[in-house]
Amino acid sequence: MKTKFLLPLLLLLLFNVIGGAAQNAKTDKPKRTVMLGQIVKDSFTGVRLKAHVTLMRQDSTVVDTITCEGLYGNYFASFEVEAKPAKYIVKAECEGYATNCQDYEIKRVARNRGFKMPDLNLKKLAQSDIYKEVDLDGVVVTGTKVKFTYRGDTLVYNASAFNVPDGSMLDALVRQLPGAEIKSNGDIYINGKKIDYLTLNGKDFFKGNNKIMLDNLPHYTVQNLKVYNKSTEKSRLVGKEVEKKDYVMDVELKREYNRGYISNAEVAGGTRQRYMARLFGLYYDDHTRFSVFGNVNNVNENRSPGREGDWSPSNSPQGQTVTKQVGASLSTQNKAGSLREQFDAIASWNDVTDITRSSSEQFASAGNIFNRSSSTSVQKEFRLNANNKITYTDESTFYLQSSTSFNYGDGTNNSSSERAIFDSEGNMAADSPTNRSQTISLTKFRTTSVNESFMFGFNLPWGDRLGFNLNGSYTSNKPQDRFSLSNNEYLRENKNDLRRVYADSHNKSYNYGASANYSVELNNWTVSLSQKYNQNMISTNLLNYRLERLGGLYNRFDQQQLDRLPSTRDSLLLALDMQNSKTYRLLTRQYKGEPTLLYNHNNTYFSLSLPYRLVRERINYRCASVDTTAVRRKWLVEPSLFFSDRKYI
């Protein structure tokens, strides 16, 4: 009897335990949260303020109070709230400004991980309401300057704590930083890690060319140097870390240099007509930065000695190099910061003259061999590089970016060389060689390239992202010509071999493509799928002409009019060296799909991609023995896995 009642009691107790555990599990499950972002600005200048922001519920009960923080003046406040529709009141306070409030409502959460609330603008108070006399009763304050400190994950160097000689530029300051190293080409390393690029007050400045800022920005204008991992431009546009961060050093100017002018110049002269001159100017305010620089020198040196012994004069160019360079950079944005433009351009002229003479003796049992040679090279080159980037963002719901680059270069290279071989020292003194060779050549080139990338996307109301990208480029290398005239004389046999060669290697190419990407946010994970189409064409000519076969003027060692060509194309084709010439045109079409899984949190970056693509290629190839068209079609699956746990320092 007792057994009959005991079994039901045990079963009832078991159900109660299971039900209680399930209820506790349900109760203990953490609630989902979302982030609310708030930016506070000066109502007149549009500059972000380090304000105190209070988030309240609709009944005015306080959720949290936070002070705006951020790097290089991009202050903002971020609140973590429960992921559900709700109404809030936001209050902003800042010393010297009138308090302001606004209402905000979360209408739909869906898969959104955060929302950006409209900017709050504060009006500045009159000076009579701010400044008041305070008697400190003879208080004396003393302190010691700290060279560097950490602010979260950012390493901050205090520029005023370093003793830098007067007249020095930024490079002298960076060399004194603990753990810093500058290579001769301008690359910067902090504790062994390479800085990807420098920024000025958080904005790009001749990105990728550190030496311009290192060599031209006076050290006394710098307040702090900040080293940190910065989100890429694409990640900032979409509002999510979709790419590995860049490791950058930001140069923060002192407050008095955030608005005004900076300029410096340097002029030097030396013996043997050596000279150097340099000029740098910078205008800066809250929304616009414009800078120009120029330098000219003939001292063959554009590098600086490094602290670690990586600089060596033996690596400097030979001969005499005359360098002329001018550049300009413009960075501007509207008051709200939603529309930004970055433009930079550099033009350079380089003239290199190199004259070499040498004599040598080879020891042999049958008799020593004496060599004497001389060569002259004169190269003139012009380069122009220009880049422009326009970015527009609309309250984190829409973004658009257009990037354009233009590159142009042309130049010539004249060279001549002579070499003679003697079988005795006496014959060398008498200038009676056994063999002698002479060569003169002329190279002409012109290269032009244009690149355009147009990217836009939408942050959808339910938290997903949709992005599109259009890109295209065109490159032309024409002319790409080389004229050479050589004569090898075998004086004892009374023979010679004269060759006049014209090599035409001009080429052109184009590339264009389009892509679409859809991504879903799941906490710190991102799942995305992209579809891409790309078409690329390369047309290359490698044509060699033996002009001495035409006879007459072309069969003489005449250094004048080296680039002379026949007046008709038919005559030129008679000299074509078919055995050493070819042309081809390659057309490639690609259709690509790429599912990707990303994880990005606390400087830990993980990426797993499973791209698959269909490649269709068509080549038209022609040479002396082949004139054909080939077609190839192939499927490729190229999985990739990347992991990085990169800490700041």
C-alpha positions as CSV (number, residue, x, y, z in Angstrom):
1,M,0.0,0.0,0.0
2,K,2.8,2.3,0.9
3,T,4.4,1.4,-2.5
4,K,1.3,2.4,-4.4
5,F,1.3,5.9,-2.9
6,L,5.1,6.3,-3.0
7,L,5.4,6.0,-6.8
8,P,2.9,8.8,-7.6
9,L,4.5,11.1,-5.1
10,L,7.9,10.6,-6.6
11,L,6.6,11.3,-10.1
12,L,4.8,14.4,-8.9
13,L,8.0,15.6,-7.2
14,L,10.0,14.9,-10.4
15,F,7.6,17.0,-12.5
16,N,7.8,19.8,-10.0
17,V,11.6,19.8,-10.1
18,I,11.7,19.7,-14.0
19,G,9.1,22.5,-14.2
20,G,10.9,24.6,-11.6
21,A,14.2,24.2,-13.5
22,A,12.6,25.1,-16.8
23,Q,11.0,28.1,-15.2
24,N,14.3,29.1,-13.7
25,A,16.1,28.6,-17.0
26,K,13.5,30.8,-18.7
27,T,13.8,33.4,-15.9
28,D,17.6,33.4,-15.9
29,K,17.8,33.8,-19.7
30,P,19.5,37.2,-20.3
31,K,17.3,39.8,-22.0
32,R,18.3,41.1,-25.4
33,T,19.6,44.6,-25.5
34,V,20.3,47.3,-28.2
35,M,22.5,50.3,-28.2
36,L,21.3,53.9,-28.5
37,G,23.9,56.4,-29.8
38,Q,23.8,60.1,-29.2
39,I,26.0,63.0,-30.6
40,V,25.9,66.5,-29.0
41,K,27.1,69.4,-31.1
42,D,27.7,73.2,-30.8
43,S,24.6,74.7,-32.5
44,F,26.7,77.3,-34.4
45,T,30.0,75.6,-35.3
46,G,28.7,72.0,-35.5
47,V,31.7,70.8,-33.5
48,R,31.0,67.7,-31.2
49,L,30.9,68.4,-27.5
50,K,32.1,66.4,-24.6
51,A,28.7,66.7,-22.9
52,H,26.9,64.8,-20.1
53,V,24.0,63.0,-21.6
54,T,21.1,61.6,-19.5
55,L,18.7,59.0,-20.8
56,M,15.3,58.9,-19.1
57,R,12.1,56.9,-19.6
58,Q,8.9,58.5,-20.5
59,D,8.0,59.0,-16.8
60,S,11.4,60.9,-16.3
61,T,13.0,58.1,-14.4
62,V,16.7,58.0,-15.2
63,V,18.1,55.0,-17.2
64,D,21.8,56.2,-17.2
65,T,24.0,59.2,-17.4
66,I,27.1,59.1,-19.6
67,T,29.8,61.6,-20.6
68,C,30.5,61.7,-24.4
69,E,33.8,60.1,-25.3
70,G,35.7,59.4,-28.5
71,L,38.9,59.7,-30.5
72,Y,40.2,62.8,-32.2
73,G,37.1,64.9,-31.2
74,N,34.4,62.4,-32.4
75,Y,32.6,62.5,-29.1
76,F,29.5,60.4,-28.6
77,A,27.4,58.7,-25.9
78,S,26.2,55.1,-26.1
79,F,23.4,53.6,-23.9
80,E,22.4,49.9,-23.6
81,V,18.7,49.4,-23.3
82,E,16.2,46.5,-23.5
83,A,15.4,45.5,-27.0
84,K,11.7,46.5,-27.2
85,P,9.6,49.4,-28.5
86,A,9.8,52.3,-26.0
87,K,9.8,56.0,-25.6
88,Y,12.7,58.0,-24.1
89,I,13.7,61.5,-23.1
90,V,17.4,62.6,-23.8
91,K,18.9,65.5,-21.9
92,A,22.4,67.0,-22.7
93,E,24.4,69.3,-20.5
94,C,27.8,70.9,-21.1
95,E,29.7,73.6,-19.3
96,G,29.3,76.9,-21.0
97,Y,26.1,75.8,-22.9
98,A,22.4,75.8,-22.3
99,T,20.8,72.5,-21.5
100,N,18.7,70.9,-24.2
101,C,16.3,67.9,-24.4
102,Q,14.6,65.8,-27.0
103,D,12.2,62.8,-27.3
104,Y,13.1,59.6,-29.0
105,E,11.0,56.5,-29.7
106,I,12.1,53.0,-30.7
107,K,9.2,51.8,-32.9
108,R,10.6,48.5,-34.2
109,V,13.6,46.5,-33.1
110,A,13.7,43.4,-35.4
111,R,17.4,42.4,-36.0
112,N,18.7,45.9,-35.3
113,R,21.6,46.0,-32.8
114,G,21.5,49.7,-32.3
115,F,19.9,53.0,-33.2
116,K,21.4,56.5,-33.7
117,M,19.3,59.2,-32.2
118,P,19.1,62.6,-33.9
119,D,22.0,65.0,-33.0
120,L,21.4,67.3,-30.0
121,N,22.5,70.9,-30.5
122,L,23.4,73.1,-27.6
123,K,23.6,76.9,-27.6
124,K,26.5,78.6,-26.1
125,L,25.9,80.9,-23.1
126,A,27.1,84.5,-22.8
127,Q,30.5,84.9,-21.3
128,S,29.0,86.7,-18.3
129,D,27.1,83.5,-17.4
130,I,30.3,81.4,-17.6
131,Y,33.2,83.1,-16.0
132,K,33.2,83.9,-12.3
133,E,36.1,85.0,-10.0
134,V,37.3,82.3,-7.6
135,D,40.0,83.0,-4.9
136,L,42.3,80.0,-4.6
137,D,44.0,81.5,-1.5
138,G,47.6,81.0,-2.9
139,V,47.2,77.4,-4.1
140,V,50.4,76.2,-5.9
141,V,50.1,73.4,-8.4
142,T,53.1,71.4,-9.5
143,G,53.2,68.3,-11.7
144,T,55.3,66.0,-13.8
145,K,54.7,65.4,-17.5
146,V,53.9,61.8,-18.4
147,K,55.3,60.7,-21.7
148,F,52.6,58.2,-22.6
149,T,49.5,56.7,-21.2
150,Y,46.6,54.4,-22.2
151,R,43.1,55.6,-22.8
152,G,41.2,52.4,-23.1
153,D,42.9,50.6,-26.0
154,T,44.5,53.7,-27.4
155,L,48.2,54.5,-26.7
156,V,48.6,58.3,-26.3
157,Y,51.9,60.1,-26.4
158,N,52.1,63.5,-24.9
159,A,54.2,65.6,-27.3
160,S,55.1,68.3,-24.8
161,A,56.9,65.7,-22.6
162,F,59.6,65.2,-25.2
163,N,62.6,67.6,-25.6
164,V,62.8,68.2,-29.4
165,P,65.3,70.6,-30.9
166,D,63.9,73.9,-32.2
167,G,63.2,73.9,-35.9
168,S,62.5,70.1,-36.0
169,M,59.7,68.5,-37.8
170,L,57.3,65.7,-36.8
171,D,59.8,63.0,-37.7
172,A,62.2,64.2,-34.9
173,L,59.3,63.9,-32.4
174,V,58.3,60.4,-33.5
175,R,61.9,59.1,-33.3
176,Q,61.9,60.0,-29.6
177,L,58.7,58.0,-28.8
178,P,59.3,55.0,-26.6
179,G,59.0,51.9,-28.8
180,A,58.9,53.9,-32.1
181,E,61.1,53.4,-35.1
182,I,61.2,55.2,-38.5
183,K,62.6,53.5,-41.5
184,S,64.4,55.5,-44.2
185,N,61.3,55.3,-46.5
186,G,59.0,56.8,-43.9
187,D,57.5,53.6,-42.6
188,I,56.7,53.8,-38.8
189,Y,56.8,50.9,-36.4
190,I,55.5,51.0,-32.8
191,N,56.8,48.1,-30.7
192,G,57.6,46.2,-33.9
193,K,54.1,46.7,-35.5
194,K,53.9,48.7,-38.7
195,I,51.7,51.8,-38.8
196,D,49.4,51.5,-41.8
197,Y,49.2,55.2,-42.3
198,L,49.2,58.6,-40.6
199,T,46.1,60.8,-40.0
200,L,45.9,64.5,-39.0
201,N,43.2,65.2,-36.5
202,G,41.5,62.0,-37.5
203,K,41.4,62.7,-41.2
204,D,43.5,61.3,-44.0
205,F,46.5,63.3,-45.1
206,F,48.3,62.1,-48.3
207,K,47.3,58.6,-47.2
208,G,50.1,56.1,-47.8
209,N,52.8,58.8,-48.0
210,N,54.0,59.3,-44.4
211,K,57.1,61.4,-45.4
212,I,55.0,64.4,-46.4
213,M,53.7,64.9,-42.9
214,L,56.9,63.7,-41.2
215,D,59.1,66.1,-43.1
216,N,56.8,69.2,-43.2
217,L,54.7,69.4,-40.1
218,P,56.5,71.4,-37.2
219,H,56.7,69.4,-34.0
220,Y,55.6,72.3,-31.8
221,T,52.1,72.2,-33.4
222,V,51.4,68.7,-32.0
223,Q,49.4,68.1,-28.8
224,N,49.2,64.3,-28.8
225,L,50.1,61.3,-30.9
226,K,47.5,58.5,-30.7
227,V,48.1,54.9,-31.8
228,Y,45.1,52.7,-32.2
229,N,43.1,50.4,-34.5
230,K,40.8,52.4,-36.7
231,S,37.7,51.2,-38.5
232,T,38.1,51.1,-42.3
233,E,36.1,53.6,-44.4
234,K,33.7,50.8,-45.5
235,S,33.1,49.8,-41.9
236,R,32.3,53.4,-40.9
237,L,29.9,53.8,-43.8
238,V,27.8,50.7,-43.1
239,G,28.0,51.2,-39.3
240,K,29.5,47.7,-38.7
241,E,33.0,46.2,-38.5
242,V,33.0,44.3,-41.8
243,E,36.7,44.6,-42.4
244,K,39.9,44.2,-40.3
245,K,40.8,47.5,-38.7
246,D,43.7,49.6,-39.8
247,Y,46.6,50.3,-37.4
248,V,47.1,54.1,-37.5
249,M,48.9,56.9,-35.8
250,D,46.8,60.1,-35.4
251,V,48.5,63.4,-35.1
252,E,46.4,65.7,-32.9
253,L,47.2,69.4,-33.2
254,K,47.1,71.8,-30.3
255,R,43.9,73.8,-29.9
256,E,45.5,77.0,-31.1
257,Y,46.5,75.3,-34.4
258,N,43.0,73.9,-35.1
259,R,42.1,77.1,-36.7
260,G,44.5,79.3,-38.6
261,Y,47.7,79.0,-40.7
262,I,50.9,77.1,-40.5
263,S,53.8,77.6,-42.8
264,N,57.5,76.8,-42.9
265,A,60.3,77.0,-45.5
266,E,63.9,75.8,-45.8
267,V,66.6,76.9,-48.3
268,A,70.1,75.6,-48.6
269,G,73.1,75.9,-51.0
270,G,76.4,74.2,-51.3
271,T,79.5,73.7,-53.3
272,R,79.4,72.3,-56.9
273,Q,76.1,74.1,-57.5
274,R,74.2,71.9,-55.0
275,Y,70.9,73.3,-53.7
276,M,67.8,72.4,-51.8
277,A,64.5,74.3,-51.1
278,R,61.3,73.3,-49.4
279,L,58.0,75.0,-48.6
280,F,54.9,73.9,-46.7
281,G,51.7,75.7,-45.9
282,L,48.5,74.5,-44.0
283,Y,45.2,76.2,-43.4
284,Y,42.9,74.6,-40.9
285,D,39.4,75.2,-39.3
286,D,36.6,73.1,-37.9
287,H,35.4,71.9,-41.3
288,T,38.1,72.5,-43.8
289,R,41.8,71.7,-44.1
290,F,43.9,72.8,-47.1
291,S,47.7,72.3,-47.5
292,V,50.3,72.7,-50.1
293,F,53.9,71.7,-50.3
294,G,56.8,71.9,-52.7
295,N,60.4,71.0,-52.8
296,V,63.3,71.1,-55.2
297,N,66.8,69.7,-54.8
298,N,69.8,68.2,-56.7
299,V,71.5,66.5,-53.7
300,N,70.4,63.0,-54.6
301,E,68.8,62.5,-51.2
302,N,65.1,62.2,-50.2
303,R,65.7,60.0,-47.1
304,S,66.7,60.6,-43.5
305,P,69.0,58.5,-41.3
306,G,67.1,56.1,-39.0
307,R,67.9,55.4,-35.4
308,E,68.3,51.7,-36.1
309,G,71.0,52.0,-38.7
310,D,68.8,51.2,-41.7
311,W,70.0,54.3,-43.7
312,S,73.1,53.9,-45.8
313,P,74.5,56.5,-48.3
314,S,75.6,53.6,-50.5
315,N,71.8,53.1,-51.3
316,S,71.4,56.6,-52.6
317,P,70.9,57.1,-56.4
318,Q,74.1,57.3,-58.5
319,G,74.9,60.3,-60.7
320,Q,73.0,63.5,-60.2
321,T,69.3,63.6,-59.5
322,V,67.2,66.8,-59.8
323,T,63.9,66.4,-58.1
324,K,61.0,68.9,-58.3
325,Q,57.7,68.1,-56.5
326,V,54.5,70.0,-55.7
327,G,51.4,68.8,-54.0
328,A,48.1,69.9,-52.5
329,S,45.5,68.4,-50.2
330,L,42.0,69.5,-49.5
331,S,39.6,68.0,-46.9
332,T,36.3,69.6,-46.3
333,Q,32.8,68.7,-44.8
334,N,29.5,70.4,-44.2
335,K,28.5,71.5,-40.7
336,A,26.6,68.3,-39.9
337,G,29.5,66.1,-41.2
338,S,27.2,64.2,-43.5
339,L,28.9,65.3,-46.7
340,R,32.7,65.0,-46.9
341,E,35.3,65.4,-49.7
342,Q,38.9,64.5,-49.7
343,F,41.2,65.6,-52.6
344,D,45.0,65.3,-53.0
345,A,47.3,65.6,-55.9
346,I,51.1,65.4,-56.4
347,A,53.1,66.3,-59.4
348,S,56.8,65.5,-59.7
349,W,59.6,66.0,-62.2
350,N,62.8,63.9,-62.0
351,D,66.0,64.3,-64.1
352,V,68.7,61.8,-63.5
353,T,72.1,62.0,-65.2
354,D,74.6,59.2,-64.6
355,I,78.1,58.9,-66.1
356,T,80.2,55.9,-65.4
357,R,83.8,55.0,-66.5
358,S,85.7,51.9,-65.6
359,S,88.9,50.0,-66.3
360,S,89.6,46.4,-65.3
361,E,92.2,43.7,-65.8
362,Q,91.6,39.9,-65.9
363,F,94.5,37.7,-65.1
364,A,94.9,34.6,-67.2
365,S,97.7,32.1,-67.9
366,A,97.7,32.8,-71.6
367,G,97.9,36.5,-71.1
368,N,96.0,39.2,-69.2
369,I,92.8,40.7,-70.7
370,F,92.2,44.4,-70.3
371,N,88.7,46.0,-70.4
372,R,87.7,49.7,-70.6
373,S,84.1,50.9,-70.6
374,S,82.1,54.1,-70.3
375,S,78.4,54.7,-70.2
376,T,76.1,57.8,-70.0
377,S,72.4,57.8,-69.1
378,V,70.0,60.8,-69.1
379,Q,66.5,60.1,-67.8
380,K,63.7,62.7,-67.7
381,E,60.3,61.8,-66.1
382,F,57.1,63.5,-65.2
383,R,54.4,62.0,-62.9
384,L,50.9,63.3,-61.9
385,N,48.7,61.5,-59.3
386,A,45.3,62.9,-58.2
387,N,42.7,61.3,-56.0
388,N,39.2,62.5,-55.0
389,K,36.7,60.9,-52.7
390,I,33.2,62.2,-51.9
391,T,31.2,60.6,-49.1
392,Y,27.6,61.1,-48.0
393,T,25.8,59.5,-45.1
394,D,22.2,60.0,-43.9
395,E,21.7,59.3,-40.2
396,S,23.0,55.7,-40.6
397,T,20.3,54.7,-43.0
398,F,21.9,55.5,-46.3
399,Y,25.5,55.9,-47.5
400,L,27.2,56.8,-50.7
401,Q,30.8,57.1,-51.7
402,S,32.5,58.0,-55.0
403,S,36.3,57.5,-55.4
404,T,38.2,58.7,-58.4
405,S,41.9,58.5,-59.2
406,F,43.9,59.7,-62.2
407,N,47.5,58.8,-62.9
408,Y,49.7,60.1,-65.7
409,G,53.3,59.8,-66.5
410,D,55.6,60.4,-69.5
411,G,59.4,60.5,-70.0
412,T,62.4,59.6,-72.0
413,N,65.7,57.8,-71.3
414,N,68.7,58.4,-73.5
415,S,71.7,56.1,-72.9
416,S,75.0,55.3,-74.6
417,S,77.8,52.9,-73.8
418,E,81.1,51.8,-75.2
419,R,83.3,48.9,-74.3
420,A,86.7,47.8,-75.6
421,I,88.8,44.7,-75.0
422,F,92.6,44.8,-75.2
423,D,95.1,41.9,-75.2
424,S,98.0,43.9,-73.8
425,E,98.5,47.0,-71.7
426,G,100.5,48.6,-74.6
427,N,97.6,48.2,-77.0
428,M,95.3,49.7,-74.4
429,A,97.6,52.7,-74.2
430,A,97.7,52.9,-78.0
431,D,93.9,52.5,-78.2
432,S,94.2,49.5,-80.4
433,P,91.5,47.0,-79.1
434,T,90.9,43.5,-80.3
435,N,87.1,43.9,-80.0
436,R,84.9,46.9,-79.5
437,S,81.2,47.4,-79.0
438,Q,79.0,50.6,-79.1
439,T,75.4,50.9,-78.2
440,I,73.0,53.9,-78.1
441,S,69.3,53.7,-77.1
442,L,66.3,55.9,-76.7
443,T,63.2,55.0,-74.7
444,K,59.9,56.9,-74.8
445,F,56.9,56.1,-72.7
446,R,53.5,57.6,-71.7
447,T,51.1,56.0,-69.3
448,T,47.6,57.0,-68.4
449,S,45.1,55.4,-66.0
450,V,41.7,56.3,-64.7
451,N,39.9,54.5,-61.9
452,E,36.4,55.0,-60.5
453,S,34.5,53.2,-57.7
454,F,30.9,54.0,-56.8
455,M,29.6,52.5,-53.6
456,F,26.2,53.0,-52.0
457,G,24.0,51.0,-49.6
458,F,21.1,51.0,-47.2
459,N,20.7,50.1,-43.5
460,L,17.2,48.5,-43.6
461,P,14.7,49.2,-40.9
462,W,14.8,45.6,-39.5
463,G,18.6,45.7,-39.1
464,D,20.0,44.0,-42.2
465,R,22.2,45.8,-44.8
466,L,22.0,46.0,-48.6
467,G,25.0,47.3,-50.5
468,F,26.0,47.9,-54.1
469,N,29.3,48.6,-55.8
470,L,30.2,49.7,-59.3
471,N,33.8,50.1,-60.5
472,G,35.7,50.6,-63.6
473,S,39.2,51.4,-64.8
474,Y,41.2,52.1,-68.0
475,T,44.9,52.0,-68.5
476,S,46.9,52.9,-71.6
477,N,50.7,52.6,-72.2
478,K,51.3,54.2,-75.5
479,P,53.9,55.0,-76.7
480,Q,56.0,52.3,-75.1
481,D,58.9,52.5,-77.6
482,R,62.6,51.6,-77.5
483,F,65.1,52.5,-80.2
484,S,68.5,50.9,-80.1
485,L,71.6,50.9,-82.3
486,S,74.5,48.6,-81.6
487,N,77.7,47.8,-83.4
488,N,80.1,45.0,-82.4
489,E,83.5,45.2,-84.1
490,Y,85.9,42.2,-84.3
491,L,88.9,44.2,-85.5
492,R,91.3,41.3,-86.0
493,E,88.8,39.5,-88.3
494,N,87.8,42.8,-89.9
495,K,84.1,42.0,-89.2
496,N,81.3,43.8,-87.5
497,D,77.7,43.1,-86.5
498,L,75.4,46.2,-86.7
499,R,71.8,46.1,-85.5
500,R,69.2,48.8,-85.4
501,V,66.1,47.6,-83.5
502,Y,62.8,49.3,-82.9
503,A,60.7,47.7,-80.1
504,D,57.0,48.6,-79.8
505,S,55.4,47.2,-76.7
506,H,52.4,49.4,-76.3
507,N,49.4,48.0,-74.4
508,K,46.0,48.9,-73.0
509,S,43.5,47.4,-70.6
510,Y,40.1,48.0,-69.1
511,N,38.2,46.5,-66.2
512,Y,34.6,47.0,-65.0
513,G,32.4,45.2,-62.6
514,A,29.3,45.4,-60.4
515,S,28.4,43.7,-57.1
516,A,25.5,43.4,-54.6
517,N,25.8,42.3,-51.0
518,Y,23.2,41.5,-48.4
519,S,24.2,41.0,-44.8
520,V,22.4,39.9,-41.6
521,E,23.6,41.0,-38.1
522,L,23.5,38.4,-35.3
523,N,25.1,39.8,-32.2
524,N,28.9,40.0,-33.0
525,W,28.4,37.8,-36.0
526,T,27.7,38.8,-39.6
527,V,26.4,36.5,-42.3
528,S,26.5,37.9,-45.8
529,L,26.0,36.9,-49.4
530,S,27.4,38.7,-52.4
531,Q,27.0,38.4,-56.1
532,K,29.6,39.9,-58.5
533,Y,30.2,40.3,-62.2
534,N,33.6,41.4,-63.6
535,Q,35.0,41.8,-67.1
536,N,38.7,42.5,-67.8
537,M,40.5,43.0,-71.2
538,I,44.2,43.2,-71.8
539,S,45.6,44.0,-75.3
540,T,49.4,43.7,-75.6
541,N,51.8,44.2,-78.6
542,L,55.4,43.0,-78.4
543,L,56.7,43.9,-81.8
544,N,60.4,44.0,-82.8
545,Y,61.7,45.6,-86.0
546,R,65.2,45.0,-87.5
547,L,65.5,48.3,-89.3
548,E,69.0,47.6,-90.6
549,R,67.4,45.2,-93.0
550,L,66.0,48.2,-94.9
551,G,69.6,49.2,-95.9
552,G,70.6,52.8,-96.7
553,L,70.6,55.1,-93.7
554,Y,69.4,52.4,-91.4
555,N,72.5,50.3,-92.0
556,R,75.0,52.8,-90.7
557,F,76.0,53.7,-87.1
558,D,74.5,57.2,-87.2
559,Q,73.7,58.5,-83.8
560,Q,71.6,61.3,-85.2
561,Q,67.8,60.8,-85.5
562,L,67.9,57.5,-83.7
563,D,64.1,57.4,-83.6
564,R,63.8,57.7,-87.4
565,L,61.2,55.4,-88.8
566,P,60.1,54.6,-92.5
567,S,57.5,56.9,-93.9
568,T,55.0,54.1,-94.7
569,R,53.7,51.2,-92.7
570,D,54.4,48.8,-95.5
571,S,58.1,49.7,-95.4
572,L,58.1,49.2,-91.6
573,L,56.5,45.8,-91.9
574,L,59.3,44.7,-94.2
575,A,61.6,45.0,-91.1
576,L,59.4,43.1,-88.7
577,D,61.2,40.4,-86.8
578,M,58.5,37.7,-86.8
579,Q,60.5,35.2,-84.7
580,N,60.7,37.7,-81.8
581,S,57.3,39.4,-82.1
582,K,53.8,38.6,-80.9
583,T,50.4,40.1,-80.1
584,Y,47.6,38.9,-78.0
585,R,44.2,40.0,-76.6
586,L,42.8,38.4,-73.5
587,L,39.2,38.8,-72.5
588,T,38.0,37.5,-69.1
589,R,34.5,37.4,-67.7
590,Q,33.8,36.3,-64.1
591,Y,30.6,35.4,-62.3
592,K,31.2,35.1,-58.6
593,G,29.1,34.3,-55.5
594,E,30.5,34.5,-52.0
595,P,28.8,33.5,-48.7
596,T,30.8,34.9,-45.8
597,L,30.7,34.4,-42.0
598,L,32.4,37.2,-40.0
599,Y,33.1,37.7,-36.3
600,N,34.5,41.0,-35.0
601,H,34.6,41.9,-31.4
602,N,37.2,43.3,-29.0
603,N,39.9,43.3,-31.7
604,T,39.3,39.7,-32.5
605,Y,38.6,39.2,-36.2
606,F,37.4,36.0,-37.8
607,S,36.4,35.4,-41.4
608,L,35.3,32.3,-43.2
609,S,34.5,32.7,-47.0
610,L,33.3,30.1,-49.5
611,P,33.6,31.9,-52.8
612,Y,32.7,30.1,-56.0
613,R,33.1,31.6,-59.5
614,L,32.7,30.8,-63.1
615,V,35.5,32.1,-65.3
616,R,35.3,32.4,-69.1
617,E,38.4,33.4,-71.0
618,R,39.0,34.1,-74.6
619,I,42.5,34.8,-76.0
620,N,43.5,35.8,-79.5
621,Y,47.2,35.0,-79.9
622,R,49.5,35.7,-82.9
623,C,53.2,35.1,-83.5
624,A,55.4,33.7,-86.4
625,S,54.2,30.1,-86.1
626,V,50.8,30.5,-84.4
627,D,47.6,32.5,-85.2
628,T,44.8,31.1,-83.1
629,T,41.9,31.8,-80.8
630,A,41.5,29.8,-77.6
631,V,38.5,29.6,-75.3
632,R,38.4,28.3,-71.7
633,R,35.6,27.8,-69.2
634,K,36.2,26.7,-65.6
635,W,34.5,26.6,-62.2
636,L,36.6,27.5,-59.1
637,V,35.8,27.1,-55.4
638,E,38.3,29.0,-53.2
639,P,37.5,28.7,-49.5
640,S,39.5,31.0,-47.2
641,L,39.8,31.3,-43.5
642,F,41.3,34.3,-41.6
643,F,41.8,34.9,-37.9
644,S,43.4,37.8,-36.1
645,D,43.6,38.6,-32.4
646,R,45.5,41.9,-32.9
647,K,45.9,44.0,-29.8
648,Y,46.8,47.6,-29.9
649,I,50.1,47.6,-28.2
